[in-house]
């Protein structure tokens, strides 16, 4: 595994320890390598996600294959950044790389900062992950080499960082269509390495996983569960024996073990039941992933070629004055609904990773959106695939944020998010073709939904909610305004998704997933942490506030590491330009050398981004730097 998360402490003894330990206990040499420019390594990183991040681990693979203590057959694995480097190394086609397991992994550089609709990923990237990377850039290695080379190497890295824009500034300064991202996409079509891909419904990178999986021409299988950005053997909704499955993948391709991994369905996936969330579901198998597209939408986003076949099994609804009905039943009446932007919509629809709680009720967001709803269903309707909604939309500003949420409404009127889609008006034709909208001009705009498998059960209703915000997941475009959504029998606004009407909730493609093997711990034995998630609304100013906190303590063989972080975002309903975030993370490393304390803080708004990093040793400040843009 090749990652920038410091193999001496956070990686080896933190989140990855249960998987690494499991592989090791089953006879594998597990090598965790610091990315060049991070942790105990030498070098520097000027920009992330360039092709060096594939060349470097590919070189390590070839070096490992030459060592007398290996068989010469190497596998790569990792979650998120570790998955990126696994894909990127495989694209280099090193001879010794025989299998990879990328988990919750994007493959396009801009997806590490922006959504498919071109919105800045405010919560997970701008606030959480980039604050972590800011802190790690200043953190020394926790294991010191006997010759003391770690000290000048680390000090040189600190001093060089003074004149190097932090990643947060680089990302905010470069929108997804700009040249900064040109060399940061992994050429996944070059991958010939057997690949076990892993994704989750609540992870940001499900669509990315589907796309790179489709592009790979090699033996491959796809595991698609209900998880957040979390290992499947630790998933809250459906923890499975993922480590055994991963082990068998490596055993088959690195040890020639005939264990039936290629007899599994091409795609093993989880279908949500009982309204969604964490209460119930069923594992199933299929060979291809279905999608729908609207060939008549002239201004639909095109993020590259459509890589899946259009399904013949689909369900569609028209947006009408009386709610959602079949397009063939839409005979009269017109929708001509104006919506004034409300930037606070979103925080009641978020099921964030890094914290554990039941998915919230969406009702508070729904009443602040344009909503269209079916009546209670007479029979279940299954959604399995990637759908979309096509809107006839006229905006008062040239670059509105357009968000559509698909909601399951229970018989007691509680809404649960099923899927959503969000785009900027500027990117309605695709990220490589930005063009602002003309205020007062109507456009057909297609908003793709995130992939999902879900059953709307009998007695439940289907709700579509249209708004201008998904805060704080995405940073809304800053101009306040409104848009008009129109629909008519001859030219309806429509929702499409792959699916079918069911007589009852039974599946003929069900499969079994064994529970985790807990003989090897599923959680890091040396690490303990806690988290919290708080949302609030100030009624006079109509300002919402979201606060995420977490702490972590890791008992290292050579000392102790602790991490404390607070991420806070807020915005007022009638002014998206008031969106701000204040974030702070403190790392403390205690060894026989002393106690280092690294504090990374930043402030993000629509017109200012300021970062500050300080490093102290035993209470004395030894480094301090502020960056501003």
N, C-alpha and C positions, 0 to 999 in steps of 0.2 A: 504494500500500500504506500502511495506517494502523496503526501499531504503537507499543507503549510501550518498544521495545528500543533507542532512541537511534540515529537515522538518520545521525548524523555519524560513527559508528564501527562498533558491533557489527552493525548491519543492513546498511549500504551496503557495508562492506568485509569483512564476516564471512560468515555462512551464506547470505545472500540474494544475494550478489554474482554468482554464476554465472547465476542466473535473470534478475536485473535487467540484467546485461550482455548476455545473449542477446537479450532484448526490444529493448534499445537498438540493438544491431548490426543488427536487422531493422527499424529505422525508427520505433520507438516512443519517445515521451517517457516516461521512467519517473520517477514522482514518489513519493518515500518521505517520508511526513509523520509527525512525532512526535505521538503522542497528547497532547492537552492535559493538562498536569500532568506531563509527562515530557520528558527530553532538553532540547532547546533551546526548547521551547514555554513559554508562560506558563500560569498556572492551577494547579489542584490536583486531585487525585483523592482524594475521601473514601472512596468505595466503588467497586470495579471491577464491570464487566459490567452497568451500568445503561444505560438507553436513550440516554443522551447519546453512547454509543459507536457508535450508528448515526446519530444526528442530525449529529454533527460530520463524519464522512467524507462523508455525503450532501451537506452544505454545501460541502465542498471539491470534490466532483464537479461541482456546479453552478457553482462559481467557475471551475474549470478549463475548463468548456465555454464560458465567455464570453471566454476569452483568445484573442487574435488568432493565437497560434502553435499552436492546437489545431484539430481538425476539429469539436469540439463533441461528439465521441463518446468515452466514457470506459469503461475497464474497471478492475475492482478484483481484486486477487489477494493471496494470502498464506497462510502456514502457521500453524496453531494460532490465536494471538491475531489475526494478520492475516486468517485465515479468518473468525473471529468478526465482525470489523468489516466484512468484505466482505458477509457474510450480513445483518448488522444494517443496513448502509447500503442494501442492496437492499430490505429490508423497509420502508424509508422511501419507496420508489418515486420516487427522483429521476429526472426526465425524461432526463437526459443519460447515465445509467448503462445501458450496452448489453450488458455481459457481466461475469460474475464467475467466478473460479476459487478456491474455498476448499479448502484442503489440510489433512487431519488436524484436523478442526474440530468441537468440541462446539457445541451451540446452546442448551442449557439452562444457566442460571447455576450451579446446584448441581453440574453435572457437572465444573466446574472445581475441585471440592474433594472430591466424593463419588461413589462408584460407583452403578450402577443399583440395587444392593442396599443402599445406604445406608451403606457402609463408607468411612471417611476414606481418601483416596488418599495414603498415607503417603510412599512413595518418590518418585514422580514429581512430586507437588504439594507436600506438606508439607515434604519435605526439599530437593528439587532446585529446583523452579521458584520457590517462595516465598522461598528464600534468595537466588536471583538477583534477584527483584523487590525484596527488602529492600535489596540492594546498589545496584540501579539507582535507587531512590528517592533515595539520598544522593549519587549520582554527578553531577558537573557536566558540562555540555556540553563536548565537546573542541574545538569551534570557538567562539571568542569574537567577538562582534560588536564592531565598531570603537568604538561608543559606550560599551561596557562595561556594557550593560544586563543581560548574562548574570549578573553577580555579585550584585546585589541580588535578582534573580529567584530564583537558586539559593539564596541565604542565606535568603530568606523561606520557600522550600519546606522547607529543613532545619528552621527554627524551628517551622513549623507542624506538622511531623511529630512533634514532641515530645508533643503533646497528641492526636494522631490514632492510634487503634489500628492497628498494621500489619495487612496482609491476613491473615497467618497467624493472628493472634488473632481477627480477624473470622470467619474460616472455622471455626476450632475451636469458637468460641462459638456458632455457629449451625448446628444440624443441618439436613438437607435439607428437612424439613417446615416449618421456621420462616419467619416473615414476612420475614426479611432477604433471602430469595431470590425473593420474589414478583415484583419488577419486573426480574428479571435473565434472563428467558427471551426469546429472539428470536422474534417472531411470523413464523416462516418461511412460514406459509401465505399471507402477503401478498406473497411474492416472485413477481414476474413477469419477472425478468431471466434471460436464458439462462445456465445454470449448468453448469460442468464441475466435478463433485465428485470429490475424491480421498481415498481411505482405504487403510488397510493392516492386514493380519492381526495384526501385532504392535504396532499403535498402540492406545492406550486408547479411541479415539473412533470405532471402526468402526460400532457400533450407532447412535451419534448421527448419523453420516453417512447411514446407510440411512434413518433416520427423517426427517431434514430433506429428503433427496432425494425421498422419497415425497410429502412435503407440498407441494413446489414445483410449481406449475402453470405451466410455461414450457418452452421447448426445453431439454433437459438430457441429459447423459451422465455416467456414473459409471465411474471407473477405480479398481479394487480389487485391490491387489497384496500381496506378502508383506512389505511394509516395516514398519519401526518408525516413530517420529515423525521421519521423514527424507524429504527430497525424492526422488521416484522416479528421477530421473536419477543419484542417488548411492546407490541402494539396494544393500545388499550381496548380497541373494539374487538379484535380477533387476533390474539397472539398465536402464532403457529410455529411449527417446528422448522423454521426457516434455516437455522444453522445446519440441521441435518440435510436439508435440501441443497444448500450451498456446498456442503461437504461432498455430497454425491455428485454434484456437477464437476467439481475438481477431480474426484476419484475416477470419474468416467474419462475425462479428457487428459488428465495428467498421469493416471495409473492404469488406463485401459480396462477399468472395471466395468463389467456388464451389469448394470444396476437398474436399467429401465428408465433413465432420465429422459431419453428421447422418445419414450412411449407415452409420456405425459402430453396433455393437450398443449397446443402451441401457446395459447393464452389461458392461464388459470386466473379467475377473477371473482370478486365478491359482489353479490347483489344485495343491496339494502332492502330490508323489509320493515314492517311495523312503523312506517312513517319516517324512517331514516335515523341517522345518528348511530348510537352504539348499542341499541337494544336487541336487534336481531338481523340475521342475514343468512345467505347461503353461498357456499363456494360452488363455482361452475367452471366448465371448460368449453373453449371454442377455438377455431382455427384462424379466423380473421376478425378484425375489428370493424364494426359498421359505422358509417357516417352518412350524413345527408348534406346536400348542398343545393342552393337555389340558383338554378341556371339563369333565371330571369332577372336577378338582382344586378343592376348595371354598376353599382358602386360598392359591391361586396369586397371585404378585405381579401387580399391574395398574398399570403405569407409564403410564397413559393408555390409549387405545384400541389394540386390535391393528390395525396398519395394513397388514399383509400378508395375503394369502389363505393359508388353510391348504392345504398341499400334499397331494395324494393319493399322491405318491411319497415314502414315508418308510420308515425302518428303525427298529425298536423292539426293546428287550431288557428282560427282567425281571431284577431282582436276586434271585438264588436262593442256597440254601446251597452249590450247586456252581458258582456263577459267573453269567455273563450268558448267558441263553438267550432264545429267542423266547417272548413271553408265551403263545402257544398251546401251547408245549411244557412250560410250568411246571405240572406235575401234582401234585407232592407236596413236603413239607418246608416249613419256615418259617425265615425269617431273624428273629432276635431278638438283634441284635448291639449290645452297649454299647461306646461309644467314649469314652475319657477324653481331654479336650482336650490337644492337643500344639501349642503356639503356635509351634514352630520350623518347622513344615511350610510350604514355599513357596520357600525360597531355592534349592532344586534344580530348580525349575520355571520360573524367571524368565529371560527373554531380553530384558534391558532395553535401552532406547534410550540413546544417548550413548556406548555402548561396543560393540565388535565382537568376537564370538566365537561359536562354534558353539553352538546350543541345548544346555543341559546334559542329562544323563541324570536322569530324574525318580525313579529307583529309591530314593534316600535318602528322598524325601518319601513315596513309595508305601508303604514298609514302616512308616511312621508314620501310616498312614491305614487306613480300612476299604476293602478293595479287592474288586472283582468283575470277573471276566475271562472272555472267551470262550476256547475253544481256538484253536489255529492255524487260520486261515481257509482253506477249500478253494478259495475264489474271492474276488476283490477286492470290497470294499464302498466305495462312494463316499459321502461326506458333503459336501453342498453346501447351505448354508442356515443357518438359526438354529434350533437345537434346544433341548431342555430335559430336565431330570430331575425327576420327582415322587417325593418321599420321604414315607413314613409315619414321622414323627419325634416323639419325646418327649424333652424336655430337662430337665435338673435346674436350669437357670437361666432367668430370664425373657427374656434377650436374647442368645442364643448367636450366634456367627459360624458360618455353614454354608457350606462350600466344596466344590464338586464339580469334579474335574479329569477330562478325557477324554484318555486316553493311548494312543499307538500303541506296541505292544511288538514289537520286532523279533525274528526267530528266535534271536538271541543274547541275548535277554532285556533288551535296553536299552530303557528307556521314553523317549518323546519327547512333550512336551505338544502336544496338538492344539487343545484349547479348555478353557475353564473357566467356572464361574459361581460367584458368591459373594453371599450376602445376610446381613443381620442378621435374627434371628428377629422382632424388633420391627417390621420392615418387610416381613414376609412377604405382607401384603395390598396393598403399594404404599407409596411414599414419602409420599403424601398421607393415609395412614390408619394411623399408627403405633399398635400395640397389642402390649404385651408378652405373651409366652406364659405360660401357667399351668404351672409345673413339675409333672411327673407326668401331664400331659394330652397325648394324641397328636394331631398335626396332619398334614394333607396339605399339604406345602410344595413348591411348584414353583420350581426354580432354573433360570433361563434361561442357556444357554450363550452365549458370545461367537460371533458369526457366523464361519463358516469354510468353506473348500472343501479337502477332503483325501481321499486314497484310502488306505484300509487295504489293503495289498496281500496277495496270497496268501502264506500262511505266517506272516503277522503276526497278532497278537492285539489285541483291543480291551479296554482296561482302564478301569474307572470307579473313581476313588479319592475317598472321602468323608472330609472332615476339618473342622477348626475354625480353619484359618489359611491365609493366603496372604501370609506375611511375607517381606520388608518391603513388598510392594506395597500391602497394606492394613493398617491398624491394627486388631488384633482387639479385640472387646469385652472389658472388663477382668476379668470374673468367671470364675474357674476352675470347671470342672464337667464334665459328661458329657452325651451324648445317646444314645438307643437308636434304631437304624434297624430297622424291621420290614418284612417282605414275606411274602405268602402267595399261593397260587394264585388265590384269589378276589379278593384285594385286593393286587396286586403293586405294589412300587415299580418304576418304569419309567423307561427312558431312551428318548427319541424324538429322531430328527433327520431332516431331509429328506435323502433319498439313495436308493440302489438297490444291488442286488447286480449285479455285472458278470461277464461271461464272460471278458473280458480288459481290460487298461487301454488302451482306445482311445476317442477322443472324436470325435463328428461335428460338434462346434461349436468346434473349435480355430481360433484366430486367430493372426496373427503380430504380434509387437511388435519393431520395429527397435531395435538397441542405441543408446546415447547418441551424439549428434553431438559429438565431442570437438574439433572445430575451434575451438569456444569452450570454454575450460576448464570442467570439471564441478565443480571444487573452487575455493574462493576462493583466488586467487593470492597475496593479501596476508596470508592467515591460515594458521597452522600450530598444530596441537594434538595432544594425546595423552590417553589415558584408561586407567584400570585398574579391574578389578572383582575383589574378593577375598571369599570366603566361608570361614567356619571354624566349628568346633564345639568348645567346651570340654567335655571328657568328664565331668569330675566334677560340675560344676554343670549340665550339659546345656544350656548357653547357646550360642546361635548369634550370629554377628557377620557383618555384611555391610558392606563398605567400597567406596565408589565414589569415584574421584578423576579429575579432569580438569584440563587446563591449556590455555590458548589464548594465542597471541601474534598481534597484528594490527599490521602495518606500515602506519600511516596516512600519507596525504600531508602531514598537519599534525602528526605526532608518532607516538606508539606507545601501544598499549593491550595490557595483559596481564590474564589472569584465571586464578586458581588456586582450586580448590575441593576440599573433602573432605566426604563425606557418610557417616556411620557410624550403623548401626542395630543393636540387639541385643535379645534376649528370651530368657527361659528356657522350657523345655518345659512345666513344670507350673504356670506363673503368667503369664497374658497381661498382667497389670497391670505386669509388669516391662519392657514394651516401651518403649524409649527411642531417641531419635535425637539426635546431636550433629552440627551442620553448620557449616561455615565457608567463606566465599568472600571473596577479596581481589581487588579491581580496582585496577590502577595505570594512570594516564593521564599520559604525559609529553608536554608541549608546551613552547613557548618561555616559557610562564607559570610553569612549574615542574612538579614531580611530585606529583600527588594520589594518595593511597592510601586506598581505602575498604574497610573490613573489616566484613562482616555475619556474625554468628554467632548461633546459636540452639540451644536445648535443648528437646526435646519429650518429654513423658511423659504418662501417663494422668492425673496430678494436678498437673502444672506445665508451663507454657510460658514460657520466658524468652528475650528477644531483646536483642542489643546491636549497635549500629552506631557505628563510629568513623570519622572523616575526618581525614586529616592532609595537610599541604602542606609539602613539603621537610623532612619529619621532625617538624614541629610539629603537635600535635593542635589542630584548630580546631572539632571537633564530636564530642560523645560522648553517647549516650543509651541507656538500658536500659528495656525494657518487660517487664512480668511479669504473668502471669495464673494 
